[in-house]
Amino acid sequence: MHICVNWTVVTLPRARREYLQALEYLRRFYPGTPMRFRNEFKKKLSQLEFNPRCCSPYPDKPEYRRAIIGKYTMLYKIDEARREVHIHRIIRSSWDIPQALQ
């Protein structure tokens, strides 16, 4: 019998603000764009609940892992002791990510 223990995904306040800002920005374009972004975001969070290592480490700062969501990069860390995934940033992939992590 296989028992699957889920991880808890915690979106930190800064990442939550960035997520809401991304939705607001995307509303300026096509009506379905924010919904697609939200759905991709939720799908990625569900994946992280079962397998937080599904995304590759960020090369410049390997303590972070990155998930690509449309034109955005979600950066997160894994807390093994608490079995938590902490979402730190949700930023445009075209931005200077190493600078954003300082």
N, CA, C and O atoms as CSV, one atom per row, in Angstrom:
chain,resi,resn,atom,element,x,y,z
A,1,MET,N,N,0.838,-1.175,0.000
A,1,MET,CA,C,0.000,0.000,0.000
A,1,MET,C,C,0.888,1.244,0.000
A,1,MET,O,O,1.809,1.348,0.810
A,2,HIS,N,N,0.621,2.170,-0.888
A,2,HIS,CA,C,1.401,3.392,-1.014
A,2,HIS,C,C,0.645,4.557,-0.384
A,2,HIS,O,O,-0.500,4.834,-0.744
A,3,ILE,N,N,1.289,5.229,0.551
A,3,ILE,CA,C,0.672,6.373,1.203
A,3,ILE,C,C,1.336,7.638,0.662
A,3,ILE,O,O,2.559,7.777,0.709
A,4,CYS,N,N,0.529,8.543,0.157
A,4,CYS,CA,C,1.027,9.793,-0.400
A,4,CYS,C,C,0.856,10.898,0.635
A,4,CYS,O,O,-0.261,11.229,1.032
A,5,VAL,N,N,1.980,11.462,1.064
A,5,VAL,CA,C,1.931,12.551,2.031
A,5,VAL,C,C,2.105,13.861,1.275
A,5,VAL,O,O,3.134,14.094,0.641
A,6,ASN,N,N,1.103,14.696,1.348
A,6,ASN,CA,C,1.154,15.977,0.649
A,6,ASN,C,C,2.058,16.965,1.371
A,6,ASN,O,O,2.286,16.880,2.577
A,7,TRP,N,N,2.558,17.899,0.584
A,7,TRP,CA,C,3.314,19.026,1.102
A,7,TRP,C,C,2.356,20.207,1.212
A,7,TRP,O,O,1.369,20.287,0.480
A,8,THR,N,N,2.649,21.106,2.114
A,8,THR,CA,C,1.867,22.331,2.250
A,8,THR,C,C,2.551,23.415,1.439
A,8,THR,O,O,3.753,23.637,1.583
A,9,VAL,N,N,1.798,24.087,0.594
A,9,VAL,CA,C,2.334,25.186,-0.206
A,9,VAL,C,C,1.934,26.494,0.455
A,9,VAL,O,O,0.752,26.753,0.684
A,10,VAL,N,N,2.934,27.317,0.759
A,10,VAL,CA,C,2.718,28.598,1.423
A,10,VAL,C,C,3.159,29.706,0.471
A,10,VAL,O,O,4.328,29.784,0.092
A,11,THR,N,N,2.221,30.553,0.092
A,11,THR,CA,C,2.555,31.705,-0.742
A,11,THR,C,C,2.857,32.873,0.183
A,11,THR,O,O,1.971,33.369,0.879
A,12,LEU,N,N,4.106,33.308,0.189
A,12,LEU,CA,C,4.525,34.390,1.069
A,12,LEU,C,C,3.902,35.717,0.611
A,12,LEU,O,O,3.548,35.858,-0.560
A,13,PRO,N,N,3.766,36.688,1.525
A,13,PRO,CA,C,3.065,37.935,1.198
A,13,PRO,C,C,3.572,38.644,-0.067
A,13,PRO,O,O,2.768,39.128,-0.864
A,14,ARG,N,N,4.866,38.708,-0.251
A,14,ARG,CA,C,5.387,39.389,-1.434
A,14,ARG,C,C,4.950,38.680,-2.712
A,14,ARG,O,O,4.550,39.322,-3.683
A,15,ALA,N,N,5.029,37.359,-2.702
A,15,ALA,CA,C,4.613,36.585,-3.870
A,15,ALA,C,C,3.111,36.735,-4.107
A,15,ALA,O,O,2.668,36.785,-5.255
A,16,ARG,N,N,2.337,36.806,-3.046
A,16,ARG,CA,C,0.891,37.000,-3.187
A,16,ARG,C,C,0.591,38.341,-3.865
A,16,ARG,O,O,-0.265,38.421,-4.746
A,17,ARG,N,N,1.306,39.395,-3.442
A,17,ARG,CA,C,1.134,40.705,-4.074
A,17,ARG,C,C,1.536,40.651,-5.550
A,17,ARG,O,O,0.855,41.218,-6.404
A,18,GLU,N,N,2.635,39.973,-5.841
A,18,GLU,CA,C,3.098,39.874,-7.224
A,18,GLU,C,C,2.107,39.098,-8.085
A,18,GLU,O,O,1.898,39.423,-9.254
A,19,TYR,N,N,1.506,38.079,-7.502
A,19,TYR,CA,C,0.485,37.308,-8.216
A,19,TYR,C,C,-0.706,38.203,-8.577
A,19,TYR,O,O,-1.179,38.193,-9.713
A,20,LEU,N,N,-1.176,38.968,-7.606
A,20,LEU,CA,C,-2.309,39.865,-7.854
A,20,LEU,C,C,-1.942,40.959,-8.857
A,20,LEU,O,O,-2.767,41.345,-9.685
A,21,GLN,N,N,-0.716,41.456,-8.785
A,21,GLN,CA,C,-0.258,42.460,-9.760
A,21,GLN,C,C,-0.205,41.869,-11.159
A,21,GLN,O,O,-0.551,42.538,-12.133
A,22,ALA,N,N,0.225,40.623,-11.261
A,22,ALA,CA,C,0.274,39.954,-12.571
A,22,ALA,C,C,-1.137,39.829,-13.146
A,22,ALA,O,O,-1.351,40.101,-14.327
A,23,LEU,N,N,-2.093,39.422,-12.322
A,23,LEU,CA,C,-3.479,39.319,-12.794
A,23,LEU,C,C,-3.993,40.675,-13.263
A,23,LEU,O,O,-4.641,40.771,-14.304
A,24,GLU,N,N,-3.704,41.716,-12.497
A,24,GLU,CA,C,-4.148,43.060,-12.868
A,24,GLU,C,C,-3.514,43.490,-14.193
A,24,GLU,O,O,-4.188,44.062,-15.050
A,25,TYR,N,N,-2.250,43.218,-14.354
A,25,TYR,CA,C,-1.555,43.566,-15.597
A,25,TYR,C,C,-2.145,42.798,-16.786
A,25,TYR,O,O,-2.366,43.372,-17.852
A,26,LEU,N,N,-2.394,41.517,-16.598
A,26,LEU,CA,C,-2.896,40.678,-17.688
A,26,LEU,C,C,-4.320,41.050,-18.095
A,26,LEU,O,O,-4.728,40.776,-19.223
A,27,ARG,N,N,-5.069,41.661,-17.206
A,27,ARG,CA,C,-6.437,42.094,-17.529
A,27,ARG,C,C,-6.463,43.138,-18.642
A,27,ARG,O,O,-7.493,43.335,-19.287
A,28,ARG,N,N,-5.347,43.799,-18.866
A,28,ARG,CA,C,-5.263,44.846,-19.896
A,28,ARG,C,C,-5.291,44.272,-21.313
A,28,ARG,O,O,-5.483,45.013,-22.276
A,29,PHE,N,N,-5.107,42.993,-21.442
A,29,PHE,CA,C,-4.989,42.377,-22.752
A,29,PHE,C,C,-6.283,41.656,-23.113
A,29,PHE,O,O,-7.342,42.280,-23.166
A,30,TYR,N,N,-6.213,40.391,-23.355
A,30,TYR,CA,C,-7.391,39.623,-23.747
A,30,TYR,C,C,-8.156,39.163,-22.509
A,30,TYR,O,O,-7.544,38.855,-21.486
A,31,PRO,N,N,-9.469,39.112,-22.588
A,31,PRO,CA,C,-10.274,38.754,-21.413
A,31,PRO,C,C,-9.907,37.404,-20.784
A,31,PRO,O,O,-10.003,37.253,-19.566
A,32,GLY,N,N,-9.493,36.430,-21.585
A,32,GLY,CA,C,-9.193,35.109,-21.051
A,32,GLY,C,C,-7.797,34.962,-20.475
A,32,GLY,O,O,-7.493,33.949,-19.846
A,33,THR,N,N,-6.943,35.956,-20.679
A,33,THR,CA,C,-5.550,35.836,-20.245
A,33,THR,C,C,-5.398,35.680,-18.733
A,33,THR,O,O,-4.665,34.794,-18.294
A,34,PRO,N,N,-6.065,36.509,-17.916
A,34,PRO,CA,C,-5.922,36.322,-16.463
A,34,PRO,C,C,-6.419,34.958,-15.995
A,34,PRO,O,O,-5.832,34.359,-15.095
A,35,MET,N,N,-7.495,34.466,-16.601
A,35,MET,CA,C,-8.039,33.159,-16.216
A,35,MET,C,C,-7.046,32.045,-16.544
A,35,MET,O,O,-6.848,31.127,-15.749
A,36,ARG,N,N,-6.428,32.132,-17.712
A,36,ARG,CA,C,-5.421,31.121,-18.085
A,36,ARG,C,C,-4.250,31.146,-17.105
A,36,ARG,O,O,-3.774,30.101,-16.661
A,37,PHE,N,N,-3.792,32.357,-16.774
A,37,PHE,CA,C,-2.688,32.490,-15.824
A,37,PHE,C,C,-3.071,31.892,-14.468
A,37,PHE,O,O,-2.302,31.136,-13.875
A,38,ARG,N,N,-4.267,32.238,-13.985
A,38,ARG,CA,C,-4.737,31.721,-12.695
A,38,ARG,C,C,-4.816,30.193,-12.724
A,38,ARG,O,O,-4.406,29.537,-11.767
A,39,ASN,N,N,-5.338,29.625,-13.811
A,39,ASN,CA,C,-5.451,28.169,-13.919
A,39,ASN,C,C,-4.082,27.501,-13.950
A,39,ASN,O,O,-3.880,26.470,-13.308
A,40,GLU,N,N,-3.134,28.081,-14.696
A,40,GLU,CA,C,-1.778,27.527,-14.739
A,40,GLU,C,C,-1.127,27.607,-13.362
A,40,GLU,O,O,-0.437,26.679,-12.941
A,41,PHE,N,N,-1.348,28.715,-12.665
A,41,PHE,CA,C,-0.794,28.898,-11.332
A,41,PHE,C,C,-1.340,27.834,-10.371
A,41,PHE,O,O,-0.577,27.200,-9.643
A,42,LYS,N,N,-2.650,27.645,-10.376
A,42,LYS,CA,C,-3.266,26.644,-9.502
A,42,LYS,C,C,-2.786,25.234,-9.836
A,42,LYS,O,O,-2.558,24.422,-8.939
A,43,LYS,N,N,-2.635,24.949,-11.116
A,43,LYS,CA,C,-2.145,23.636,-11.538
A,43,LYS,C,C,-0.725,23.400,-11.016
A,43,LYS,O,O,-0.401,22.310,-10.545
A,44,LYS,N,N,0.110,24.428,-11.106
A,44,LYS,CA,C,1.485,24.293,-10.618
A,44,LYS,C,C,1.497,24.095,-9.109
A,44,LYS,O,O,2.270,23.278,-8.607
A,45,LEU,N,N,0.658,24.824,-8.371
A,45,LEU,CA,C,0.598,24.640,-6.920
A,45,LEU,C,C,0.179,23.223,-6.571
A,45,LEU,O,O,0.709,22.636,-5.627
A,46,SER,N,N,-0.762,22.666,-7.316
A,46,SER,CA,C,-1.194,21.283,-7.077
A,46,SER,C,C,-0.052,20.305,-7.312
A,46,SER,O,O,0.115,19.344,-6.561
A,47,GLN,N,N,0.730,20.550,-8.350
A,47,GLN,CA,C,1.887,19.691,-8.619
A,47,GLN,C,C,2.889,19.757,-7.472
A,47,GLN,O,O,3.449,18.738,-7.066
A,48,LEU,N,N,3.109,20.958,-6.956
A,48,LEU,CA,C,4.072,21.122,-5.868
A,48,LEU,C,C,3.616,20.429,-4.592
A,48,LEU,O,O,4.450,19.984,-3.803
A,49,GLU,N,N,2.310,20.331,-4.375
A,49,GLU,CA,C,1.797,19.635,-3.187
A,49,GLU,C,C,2.200,18.172,-3.184
A,49,GLU,O,O,2.381,17.582,-2.119
A,50,PHE,N,N,2.343,17.580,-4.355
A,50,PHE,CA,C,2.689,16.162,-4.446
A,50,PHE,C,C,4.161,15.925,-4.745
A,50,PHE,O,O,4.723,14.902,-4.353
A,51,ASN,N,N,4.789,16.877,-5.445
A,51,ASN,CA,C,6.184,16.691,-5.824
A,51,ASN,C,C,6.881,18.049,-5.931
A,51,ASN,O,O,6.956,18.622,-7.018
A,52,PRO,N,N,7.387,18.564,-4.816
A,52,PRO,CA,C,8.009,19.887,-4.858
A,52,PRO,C,C,9.301,19.933,-5.680
A,52,PRO,O,O,9.793,21.015,-6.001
A,53,ARG,N,N,9.838,18.793,-6.013
A,53,ARG,CA,C,11.069,18.760,-6.811
A,53,ARG,C,C,10.782,18.620,-8.311
A,53,ARG,O,O,11.686,18.322,-9.092
A,54,CYS,N,N,9.539,18.834,-8.704
A,54,CYS,CA,C,9.171,18.689,-10.117
A,54,CYS,C,C,9.788,19.783,-10.984
A,54,CYS,O,O,9.866,19.627,-12.202
A,55,CYS,N,N,10.218,20.863,-10.392
A,55,CYS,CA,C,10.829,21.965,-11.135
A,55,CYS,C,C,12.323,22.022,-10.838
A,55,CYS,O,O,12.775,21.629,-9.762
A,56,SER,N,N,13.064,22.512,-11.795
A,56,SER,CA,C,14.525,22.517,-11.662
A,56,SER,C,C,14.999,23.636,-10.739
A,56,SER,O,O,14.331,24.659,-10.587
A,57,PRO,N,N,16.167,23.424,-10.124
A,57,PRO,CA,C,16.764,24.503,-9.327
A,57,PRO,C,C,17.128,25.685,-10.225
A,57,PRO,O,O,17.461,25.510,-11.397
A,58,TYR,N,N,17.061,26.875,-9.664
A,58,TYR,CA,C,17.453,28.057,-10.416
A,58,TYR,C,C,18.986,28.100,-10.451
A,58,TYR,O,O,19.614,28.077,-9.392
A,59,PRO,N,N,19.602,28.162,-11.635
A,59,PRO,CA,C,21.066,28.024,-11.741
A,59,PRO,C,C,21.874,29.019,-10.902
A,59,PRO,O,O,22.882,28.636,-10.308
A,60,ASP,N,N,21.458,30.273,-10.843
A,60,ASP,CA,C,22.235,31.275,-10.107
A,60,ASP,C,C,22.081,31.179,-8.599
A,60,ASP,O,O,22.958,31.614,-7.852
A,61,LYS,N,N,20.979,30.617,-8.153
A,61,LYS,CA,C,20.715,30.457,-6.717
A,61,LYS,C,C,20.010,29.115,-6.523
A,61,LYS,O,O,18.782,29.066,-6.439
A,62,PRO,N,N,20.779,28.029,-6.450
A,62,PRO,CA,C,20.170,26.685,-6.430
A,62,PRO,C,C,19.310,26.377,-5.206
A,62,PRO,O,O,18.623,25.356,-5.185
A,63,GLU,N,N,19.333,27.234,-4.191
A,63,GLU,CA,C,18.423,27.009,-3.062
A,63,GLU,C,C,16.979,27.290,-3.457
A,63,GLU,O,O,16.045,26.883,-2.768
A,64,TYR,N,N,16.809,27.991,-4.573
A,64,TYR,CA,C,15.485,28.248,-5.143
A,64,TYR,C,C,15.221,27.278,-6.286
A,64,TYR,O,O,16.141,26.847,-6.981
A,65,ARG,N,N,13.975,26.951,-6.463
A,65,ARG,CA,C,13.536,26.220,-7.646
A,65,ARG,C,C,12.633,27.146,-8.427
A,65,ARG,O,O,12.057,28.081,-7.871
A,66,ARG,N,N,12.508,26.884,-9.731
A,66,ARG,CA,C,11.696,27.777,-10.554
A,66,ARG,C,C,10.664,26.998,-11.348
A,66,ARG,O,O,10.913,25.907,-11.863
A,67,ALA,N,N,9.500,27.610,-11.420
A,67,ALA,CA,C,8.411,27.078,-12.238
A,67,ALA,C,C,8.027,28.175,-13.212
A,67,ALA,O,O,7.886,29.336,-12.828
A,68,ILE,N,N,7.860,27.811,-14.456
A,68,ILE,CA,C,7.460,28.771,-15.477
A,68,ILE,C,C,5.935,28.713,-15.622
A,68,ILE,O,O,5.349,27.646,-15.807
A,69,ILE,N,N,5.319,29.885,-15.533
A,69,ILE,CA,C,3.870,30.004,-15.672
A,69,ILE,C,C,3.632,31.097,-16.706
A,69,ILE,O,O,3.667,32.285,-16.386
A,70,GLY,N,N,3.393,30.692,-17.930
A,70,GLY,CA,C,3.255,31.669,-19.007
A,70,GLY,C,C,4.542,32.443,-19.158
A,70,GLY,O,O,5.606,31.854,-19.348
A,71,LYS,N,N,4.455,33.765,-19.074
A,71,LYS,CA,C,5.646,34.619,-19.181
A,71,LYS,C,C,6.190,35.007,-17.814
A,71,LYS,O,O,6.953,35.965,-17.690
A,72,TYR,N,N,5.795,34.263,-16.793
A,72,TYR,CA,C,6.225,34.538,-15.427
A,72,TYR,C,C,7.047,33.377,-14.882
A,72,TYR,O,O,6.898,32.230,-15.306
A,73,THR,N,N,7.911,33.705,-13.938
A,73,THR,CA,C,8.702,32.708,-13.229
A,73,THR,C,C,8.305,32.746,-11.763
A,73,THR,O,O,8.310,33.804,-11.133
A,74,MET,N,N,7.964,31.590,-11.233
A,74,MET,CA,C,7.656,31.455,-9.818
A,74,MET,C,C,8.872,30.819,-9.159
A,74,MET,O,O,9.314,29.745,-9.568
A,75,LEU,N,N,9.410,31.477,-8.146
A,75,LEU,CA,C,10.580,30.980,-7.431
A,75,LEU,C,C,10.165,30.528,-6.040
A,75,LEU,O,O,9.453,31.236,-5.328
A,76,TYR,N,N,10.620,29.340,-5.666
A,76,TYR,CA,C,10.206,28.785,-4.382
A,76,TYR,C,C,11.338,28.005,-3.739
A,76,TYR,O,O,12.293,27.596,-4.399
A,77,LYS,N,N,11.207,27.810,-2.433
A,77,LYS,CA,C,12.145,27.003,-1.667
A,77,LYS,C,C,11.371,25.868,-1.006
A,77,LYS,O,O,10.175,25.975,-0.733
A,78,ILE,N,N,12.083,24.793,-0.761
A,78,ILE,CA,C,11.503,23.630,-0.093
A,78,ILE,C,C,12.010,23.590,1.349
A,78,ILE,O,O,13.215,23.647,1.591
A,79,ASP,N,N,11.089,23.492,2.295
A,79,ASP,CA,C,11.432,23.332,3.708
A,79,ASP,C,C,11.161,21.869,4.065
A,79,ASP,O,O,10.032,21.477,4.359
A,80,GLU,N,N,12.229,21.083,4.027
A,80,GLU,CA,C,12.106,19.636,4.268
A,80,GLU,C,C,11.538,19.326,5.651
A,80,GLU,O,O,10.670,18.465,5.792
A,81,ALA,N,N,12.029,20.028,6.665
A,81,ALA,CA,C,11.639,19.732,8.042
A,81,ALA,C,C,10.139,19.905,8.258
A,81,ALA,O,O,9.516,19.115,8.968
A,82,ARG,N,N,9.570,20.919,7.658
A,82,ARG,CA,C,8.143,21.191,7.831
A,82,ARG,C,C,7.283,20.618,6.723
A,82,ARG,O,O,6.056,20.686,6.781
A,83,ARG,N,N,7.933,20.048,5.703
A,83,ARG,CA,C,7.232,19.542,4.520
A,83,ARG,C,C,6.383,20.659,3.899
A,83,ARG,O,O,5.202,20.490,3.597
A,84,GLU,N,N,7.052,21.810,3.725
A,84,GLU,CA,C,6.396,22.972,3.146
A,84,GLU,C,C,7.160,23.449,1.920
A,84,GLU,O,O,8.374,23.274,1.805
A,85,VAL,N,N,6.415,24.050,1.019
A,85,VAL,CA,C,6.974,24.719,-0.149
A,85,VAL,C,C,6.625,26.190,0.023
A,85,VAL,O,O,5.454,26.548,0.145
A,86,HIS,N,N,7.650,27.042,0.032
A,86,HIS,CA,C,7.440,28.477,0.219
A,86,HIS,C,C,7.624,29.202,-1.107
A,86,HIS,O,O,8.715,29.214,-1.677
A,87,ILE,N,N,6.542,29.806,-1.588
A,87,ILE,CA,C,6.593,30.580,-2.827
A,87,ILE,C,C,7.123,31.968,-2.458
A,87,ILE,O,O,6.494,32.698,-1.693
A,88,HIS,N,N,8.290,32.324,-3.013
A,88,HIS,CA,C,8.937,33.593,-2.668
A,88,HIS,C,C,8.646,34.716,-3.654
A,88,HIS,O,O,8.385,35.848,-3.248
A,89,ARG,N,N,8.689,34.407,-4.947
A,89,ARG,CA,C,8.524,35.459,-5.952
A,89,ARG,C,C,7.722,34.933,-7.132
A,89,ARG,O,O,7.772,33.745,-7.450
A,90,ILE,N,N,6.985,35.826,-7.776
A,90,ILE,CA,C,6.293,35.545,-9.031
A,90,ILE,C,C,6.560,36.772,-9.903
A,90,ILE,O,O,5.906,37.805,-9.759
A,91,ILE,N,N,7.526,36.642,-10.805
A,91,ILE,CA,C,7.975,37.802,-11.566
A,91,ILE,C,C,8.046,37.477,-13.054
A,91,ILE,O,O,8.108,36.313,-13.450
A,92,ARG,N,N,8.035,38.523,-13.861
A,92,ARG,CA,C,8.165,38.349,-15.307
A,92,ARG,C,C,9.477,37.645,-15.599
A,92,ARG,O,O,10.514,37.992,-15.034
A,93,SER,N,N,9.433,36.668,-16.469
A,93,SER,CA,C,10.629,35.899,-16.812
A,93,SER,C,C,11.690,36.760,-17.487
A,93,SER,O,O,12.872,36.420,-17.455
A,94,SER,N,N,11.281,37.872,-18.097
A,94,SER,CA,C,12.231,38.745,-18.785
A,94,SER,C,C,12.988,39.662,-17.819
A,94,SER,O,O,13.944,40.320,-18.229
A,95,TRP,N,N,12.584,39.719,-16.559
A,95,TRP,CA,C,13.246,40.585,-15.587
A,95,TRP,C,C,14.587,40.008,-15.165
A,95,TRP,O,O,14.898,38.856,-15.467
A,96,ASP,N,N,15.362,40.793,-14.481
A,96,ASP,CA,C,16.661,40.376,-13.943
A,96,ASP,C,C,16.386,39.565,-12.670
A,96,ASP,O,O,16.290,40.122,-11.577
A,97,ILE,N,N,16.264,38.276,-12.826
A,97,ILE,CA,C,15.870,37.423,-11.700
A,97,ILE,C,C,16.909,37.412,-10.581
A,97,ILE,O,O,16.525,37.514,-9.416
A,98,PRO,N,N,18.229,37.290,-10.882
A,98,PRO,CA,C,19.198,37.348,-9.773
A,98,PRO,C,C,19.076,38.635,-8.948
A,98,PRO,O,O,19.206,38.612,-7.724
A,99,GLN,N,N,18.827,39.743,-9.626
A,99,GLN,CA,C,18.645,41.014,-8.907
A,99,GLN,C,C,17.389,40.966,-8.037
A,99,GLN,O,O,17.387,41.494,-6.925
A,100,ALA,N,N,16.339,40.346,-8.529
A,100,ALA,CA,C,15.080,40.257,-7.783
A,100,ALA,C,C,15.221,39.390,-6.537
A,100,ALA,O,O,14.443,39.535,-5.593
A,101,LEU,N,N,16.194,38.497,-6.522
A,101,LEU,CA,C,16.371,37.592,-5.385
A,101,LEU,C,C,17.297,38.154,-4.318
A,101,LEU,O,O,17.530,37.503,-3.300
A,102,GLN,N,N,17.824,39.342,-4.532
A,102,GLN,CA,C,18.716,39.930,-3.529
A,102,GLN,C,C,17.942,40.596,-2.428
A,102,GLN,O,O,18.536,41.143,-1.499
